[in-house]
Amino acid sequence: MSQASKNTTGVSRISVKRRIALLAILFLAAGSLSYPGPANWLIDQTNGALRTNFGHIDKPFILGLDLQGGTRLEYEADVSRLDPGKQAAALDGVKDVIERRVNSMGVSEPLVQVTRSGDDWRVAAELAGVKDINQAIKMIGETPILEFKEINEDPPRELTDEERALLEESAKTARIKAESFLAEVKQQPDKFQDMVRASTDNLPLKEQGGDFGFIKDNVLYTEVYTEAAKVQPGTVLDKVFSLPMGEVVVKVEEKKESGQEVKARHILIQYAGASQASADITRTKEQALEEIERIQGELSGADFAELAKKYSEEPKADESGGDLGWFDKGVMVEEFEQAVFALSKGEVSEPVETAFGYHLIYKEDERSIEDARVSVAIFNKTQESDILPPQDDWKNTDLTGKQLASAILDFDPNSGSPLVSLQFNDEGAELFANITKRNVGKPVAIFLDGEPISVPTVQSEILGGKAVITGNFTVNEAKLLAQRLQAGALPVPITLIAQQSVGPMLGADSIKASLTAGIWGLILVTIFMVLVYRLPGLISVLALIVYGALSFAIFKSLPVTLTLSGIAGFILSVGMAVDANVLIFERLKEELKSGKSYALATEEAFRRAWPSIRDGNLTTIIACVALYWFTSSVIKGFALTLGVGVLISMFSAIVITRNLMRFVITPNLASKIGWLLLKPQQDKDNNK
């Protein structure tokens, strides 16, 4: 690279442009994640123009209790029955149980904390966005439930006479409604959609006016399709169809061609080794080919069906004569399908090999097939599954957490892998022995709070009340599993002692006020930076905008739960980002006083200001780490957003601002916008 292609910084102009391009891409990506409205509009336009199906950017900010509203519940734990050395571990187990329970309610980022004051233990739960407070109180207050379950092999329950009578009555009522609807709609078929909206029981179809789409490939509508194929579009079929979901009245709306179907017969000769051949076949592949070719020689002038009855090894071919009926593509295996659709009507194929053996195929007929789009009125009826829901895969045993004496982290003596060691009391030992005895070779599931946490397979009957749970655990995973089991085995009673509700309007007002303050702050900072530092100040404002987009994108990605204190931390980090630029620009003034060119002074300013920026921000980050680890949730939010913001501010000042300055500084810059530049001190002196 020639010297002329470089500026005084030693960085080529091309490199600077590439860095600016990368920063622009980073800004667009971060901005789209932070504020996805414009990006989603562009995605919609692209999907419409190119018929693509790109999804929207839909990752919202997670708001804390003070912004979203919700409830703070505080409990006192009764640890009087526990040894002092086990109290902390038991409370950690309670915390874990509460977190999992409120997660099942859809709570975003629940915050559960355990605190101790003297001999008193308290558990506080902050549940942002919770609407049903009573349900939350009920779920949190329950004792952790540990259960051992085995595979449910019991036959499903039969319906009682009363239940069967209920099904019959429901079907009868639905049939009467459907027949009445059919009689009325036959008189004015053009009103079908309006009548569906007025009378059908099926809500989704009611909204669509009964439009059910094309039905040829819908196995539940095979009978309907057969009847629809016989009539013209616009016809209401003359019968009510009894389908599993209810009694159905059908109107044929549209027909379209949907390919070809053929009617064919075949003769099958199998051989040993074919993957789908019968197990008792002993002939070789060569013998099978020889046999099928011999049969082929007999076809001249003979009846194909009679030869199929005589020779074909397909089940019941002696009755069917190899008849396959009508079928379309996708029904037969690929080799057979290609051969039969390639034949002309009345033609017999050469021997065709498939996974079943060798075939001779006779194409009797072919025809075009149509698909039909229908509108339907469905009158619901009670089904057996409504009374008898699907049977659970697991069934309870008498062994629960009540019989578990302890669960501890242990290690396999041979492999060193972490595992969980269980010890039952005498009652539990007997129950566990019986369960394992009857489930050898089968899985037994361990459930905590209704969710399976381990499903080991029983290798043999286990005596003595001891068991281990093995798996691909890390040490932390095994420790957590032991903690969960221990929490279920040693429940800690908790009592609600305080409840505080925060309305969403308070959070909305806080967000509005914060946004207003942020906008005014940005305006005032912009005015100050431009008046005092001219062009560098304007560049720092652009870098600050990129900084904001990056910060919000990271807040969404981690994610960071935003609270009022967190917003305060972010605003403080904005001030520190500006402060870093002030340090750089003041140093720039000093370098310009020494008579250096604008480009060289800029590089020196960044180089000499960096140690001060680094050390100052490092002390802030250390303080943020301490605040995050050793303080309450309110201060944690402040520390996290401040720490993240400070890290990004260093990137903003040293990378974004620096490269923007490199980009705009050119040899003839002064002649174009000299009034926007800071003036070197020697120029001022010469003008005196």
Secondary structure in CASP SS format (residue, H / E / C, confidence):
PFRMAT SS
TARGET T0000
AUTHOR 0000-0000-0000
METHOD secondary structure of the structure
MODEL  1
M C 1.00
S C 1.00
Q H 1.00
A H 1.00
S H 1.00
K E 1.00
N C 1.00
T C 1.00
T C 1.00
G C 1.00
V C 1.00
S E 1.00
R H 1.00
I H 1.00
S H 1.00
V H 1.00
K H 1.00
R H 1.00
R H 1.00
I H 1.00
A H 1.00
L H 1.00
L H 1.00
A H 1.00
I H 1.00
L H 1.00
F H 1.00
L H 1.00
A H 1.00
A H 1.00
G H 1.00
S H 1.00
L H 1.00
S H 1.00
Y C 1.00
P C 1.00
G H 1.00
P H 1.00
A H 1.00
N H 1.00
W H 1.00
L H 1.00
I H 1.00
D H 1.00
Q H 1.00
T H 1.00
N H 1.00
G H 1.00
A H 1.00
L H 1.00
R C 1.00
T C 1.00
N C 1.00
F C 1.00
G C 1.00
H C 1.00
I C 1.00
D C 1.00
K C 1.00
P C 1.00
F C 1.00
I E 1.00
L E 1.00
G C 1.00
L H 1.00
D H 1.00
L H 1.00
Q H 1.00
G C 1.00
G E 1.00
T E 1.00
R E 1.00
L E 1.00
E E 1.00
Y E 1.00
E E 1.00
A E 1.00
D C 1.00
V C 1.00
S C 1.00
R C 1.00
L C 1.00
D C 1.00
P H 1.00
G H 1.00
K H 1.00
Q H 1.00
A H 1.00
A H 1.00
A H 1.00
L H 1.00
D H 1.00
G H 1.00
V H 1.00
K H 1.00
D H 1.00
V H 1.00
I H 1.00
E H 1.00
R H 1.00
R H 1.00
V H 1.00
N H 1.00
S C 1.00
M C 1.00
G C 1.00
V C 1.00
S C 1.00
E C 1.00
P C 1.00
L E 1.00
V E 1.00
Q E 1.00
V E 1.00
T E 1.00
R E 1.00
S E 1.00
G C 1.00
D C 1.00
D E 1.00
W E 1.00
R E 1.00
V E 1.00
A E 1.00
A E 1.00
E E 1.00
L E 1.00
A E 1.00
G C 1.00
V C 1.00
K C 1.00
D C 1.00
I H 1.00
N H 1.00
Q H 1.00
A H 1.00
I H 1.00
K H 1.00
M H 1.00
I H 1.00
G H 1.00
E C 1.00
T C 1.00
P C 1.00
I C 1.00
L E 1.00
E E 1.00
F E 1.00
K E 1.00
E E 1.00
I E 1.00
N C 1.00
E C 1.00
D C 1.00
P C 1.00
P C 1.00
R C 1.00
E C 1.00
L C 1.00
T C 1.00
D H 1.00
E H 1.00
E H 1.00
R H 1.00
A H 1.00
L H 1.00
L H 1.00
E H 1.00
E H 1.00
S H 1.00
A H 1.00
K H 1.00
T H 1.00
A H 1.00
R H 1.00
I H 1.00
K H 1.00
A H 1.00
E H 1.00
S H 1.00
F H 1.00
L H 1.00
A H 1.00
E H 1.00
V H 1.00
K C 1.00
Q C 1.00
Q C 1.00
P H 1.00
D H 1.00
K H 1.00
F H 1.00
Q H 1.00
D H 1.00
M H 1.00
V H 1.00
R H 1.00
A H 1.00
S H 1.00
T C 1.00
D C 1.00
N C 1.00
L H 1.00
P H 1.00
L H 1.00
K H 1.00
E H 1.00
Q C 1.00
G C 1.00
G C 1.00
D E 1.00
F E 1.00
G E 1.00
F E 1.00
I C 1.00
K C 1.00
D C 1.00
N C 1.00
V H 1.00
L H 1.00
Y H 1.00
T H 1.00
E H 1.00
V H 1.00
Y H 1.00
T H 1.00
E H 1.00
A H 1.00
A C 1.00
K C 1.00
V C 1.00
Q C 1.00
P C 1.00
G C 1.00
T C 1.00
V E 1.00
L C 1.00
D C 1.00
K C 1.00
V C 1.00
F E 1.00
S E 1.00
L E 1.00
P C 1.00
M C 1.00
G E 1.00
E E 1.00
V E 1.00
V E 1.00
V E 1.00
K E 1.00
V E 1.00
E E 1.00
E E 1.00
K E 1.00
K E 1.00
E E 1.00
S E 1.00
G E 1.00
Q E 1.00
E E 1.00
V E 1.00
K E 1.00
A E 1.00
R E 1.00
H E 1.00
I E 1.00
L E 1.00
I E 1.00
Q C 1.00
Y C 1.00
A C 1.00
G C 1.00
A C 1.00
S C 1.00
Q C 1.00
A C 1.00
S C 1.00
A C 1.00
D C 1.00
I C 1.00
T C 1.00
R C 1.00
T C 1.00
K H 1.00
E H 1.00
Q H 1.00
A H 1.00
L H 1.00
E H 1.00
E H 1.00
I H 1.00
E H 1.00
R H 1.00
I H 1.00
Q H 1.00
G H 1.00
E H 1.00
L C 1.00
S C 1.00
G C 1.00
A C 1.00
D C 1.00
F H 1.00
A H 1.00
E H 1.00
L H 1.00
A H 1.00
K H 1.00
K H 1.00
Y H 1.00
S C 1.00
E C 1.00
E C 1.00
P C 1.00
K C 1.00
A H 1.00
D H 1.00
E H 1.00
S H 1.00
G C 1.00
G C 1.00
D E 1.00
L E 1.00
G E 1.00
W E 1.00
F E 1.00
D E 1.00
K C 1.00
G C 1.00
V C 1.00
M C 1.00
V C 1.00
E H 1.00
E H 1.00
F H 1.00
E H 1.00
Q H 1.00
A H 1.00
V H 1.00
F H 1.00
A H 1.00
L C 1.00
S C 1.00
K C 1.00
G C 1.00
E C 1.00
V E 1.00
S C 1.00
E C 1.00
P C 1.00
V E 1.00
E E 1.00
T E 1.00
A C 1.00
F C 1.00
G E 1.00
Y E 1.00
H E 1.00
L E 1.00
I E 1.00
Y E 1.00
K E 1.00
E E 1.00
D E 1.00
E E 1.00
R E 1.00
S E 1.00
I E 1.00
E E 1.00
D E 1.00
A E 1.00
R E 1.00
V E 1.00
S E 1.00
V E 1.00
A E 1.00
I E 1.00
F E 1.00
N E 1.00
K C 1.00
T C 1.00
Q C 1.00
E H 1.00
S H 1.00
D H 1.00
I H 1.00
L C 1.00
P C 1.00
P C 1.00
Q C 1.00
D C 1.00
D C 1.00
W E 1.00
K E 1.00
N E 1.00
T E 1.00
D E 1.00
L E 1.00
T E 1.00
G H 1.00
K H 1.00
Q H 1.00
L E 1.00
A E 1.00
S E 1.00
A E 1.00
I E 1.00
L E 1.00
D E 1.00
F E 1.00
D C 1.00
P C 1.00
N C 1.00
S C 1.00
G C 1.00
S C 1.00
P E 1.00
L E 1.00
V E 1.00
S E 1.00
L E 1.00
Q E 1.00
F E 1.00
N C 1.00
D H 1.00
E H 1.00
G H 1.00
A H 1.00
E H 1.00
L H 1.00
F H 1.00
A H 1.00
N H 1.00
I H 1.00
T H 1.00
K H 1.00
R H 1.00
N C 1.00
V C 1.00
G C 1.00
K C 1.00
P E 1.00
V E 1.00
A E 1.00
I E 1.00
F E 1.00
L E 1.00
D C 1.00
G C 1.00
E E 1.00
P E 1.00
I E 1.00
S E 1.00
V C 1.00
P C 1.00
T E 1.00
V C 1.00
Q C 1.00
S C 1.00
E C 1.00
I C 1.00
L C 1.00
G C 1.00
G C 1.00
K E 1.00
A E 1.00
V E 1.00
I E 1.00
T C 1.00
G C 1.00
N C 1.00
F C 1.00
T C 1.00
V H 1.00
N H 1.00
E H 1.00
A H 1.00
K H 1.00
L H 1.00
L H 1.00
A H 1.00
Q H 1.00
R H 1.00
L H 1.00
Q H 1.00
A H 1.00
G H 1.00
A H 1.00
L C 1.00
P C 1.00
V C 1.00
P C 1.00
I E 1.00
T E 1.00
L E 1.00
I E 1.00
A E 1.00
Q E 1.00
Q E 1.00
S E 1.00
V E 1.00
G C 1.00
P H 1.00
M H 1.00
L H 1.00
G H 1.00
A H 1.00
D H 1.00
S H 1.00
I H 1.00
K H 1.00
A H 1.00
S H 1.00
L H 1.00
T H 1.00
A H 1.00
G H 1.00
I H 1.00
W H 1.00
G H 1.00
L H 1.00
I H 1.00
L H 1.00
V H 1.00
T H 1.00
I H 1.00
F H 1.00
M H 1.00
V H 1.00
L H 1.00
V H 1.00
Y H 1.00
R H 1.00
L H 1.00
P H 1.00
G H 1.00
L H 1.00
I H 1.00
S H 1.00
V H 1.00
L H 1.00
A H 1.00
L H 1.00
I H 1.00
V H 1.00
Y H 1.00
G H 1.00
A H 1.00
L H 1.00
S H 1.00
F H 1.00
A H 1.00
I H 1.00
F H 1.00
K H 1.00
S H 1.00
L C 1.00
P C 1.00
V C 1.00
T E 1.00
L E 1.00
T C 1.00
L H 1.00
S H 1.00
G H 1.00
I H 1.00
A H 1.00
G H 1.00
F H 1.00
I H 1.00
L H 1.00
S H 1.00
V H 1.00
G H 1.00
M H 1.00
A H 1.00
V H 1.00
D H 1.00
A H 1.00
N H 1.00
V H 1.00
L H 1.00
I H 1.00
F H 1.00
E H 1.00
R H 1.00
L H 1.00
K H 1.00
E H 1.00
E H 1.00
L H 1.00
K H 1.00
S C 1.00
G C 1.00
K C 1.00
S C 1.00
Y H 1.00
A H 1.00
L H 1.00
A H 1.00
T H 1.00
E H 1.00
E H 1.00
A H 1.00
F H 1.00
R H 1.00
R H 1.00
A H 1.00
W H 1.00
P H 1.00
S H 1.00
I H 1.00
R H 1.00
D H 1.00
G H 1.00
N H 1.00
L H 1.00
T H 1.00
T H 1.00
I H 1.00
I H 1.00
A H 1.00
C H 1.00
V H 1.00
A H 1.00
L H 1.00
Y H 1.00
W H 1.00
F H 1.00
T C 1.00
S C 1.00
S H 1.00
V H 1.00
I H 1.00
K H 1.00
G H 1.00
F H 1.00
A H 1.00
L H 1.00
T H 1.00
L H 1.00
G H 1.00
V H 1.00
G H 1.00
V H 1.00
L H 1.00
I H 1.00
S H 1.00
M H 1.00
F H 1.00
S H 1.00
A H 1.00
I H 1.00
V H 1.00
I H 1.00
T H 1.00
R H 1.00
N H 1.00
L H 1.00
M H 1.00
R H 1.00
F H 1.00
V H 1.00
I C 1.00
T C 1.00
P C 1.00
N C 1.00
L H 1.00
A H 1.00
S H 1.00
K H 1.00
I H 1.00
G H 1.00
W H 1.00
L H 1.00
L C 1.00
L C 1.00
K C 1.00
P C 1.00
Q H 1.00
Q H 1.00
D H 1.00
K H 1.00
D H 1.00
N H 1.00
N C 1.00
K C 1.00
END
